[in-house]
């Protein structure tokens, strides 16, 4: 289960994310620039949905413990070059 809570509304947007599974959890602080939000979604979905989709993408590739505890959404593409092309599938609720 991925819980996303927006905690900051200026630029960049800020989120607390908790991932729970099998009796354990991990916590993450994530930022998202308003420019990246607009570019990645055209404003077509809430920012929380984008962040949740990004975490589902990451969890398909690594364990929750391997995900950085603090990062900006923009760095995901540095580790996974296909992130931005796969993201729309995750925002639609599909896995890649």
Secondary structure, DSSP 4 states (H G I P E B T S, - for coil): -EEEEEEE-SSSEEEEEEEEETTEEEEEEEEE-HHHHHHHHTT-S-HHHHHHHHHHHHHTTS-GGGS-SEEEGGGHHHH-TTHHHHHHHHHTT---
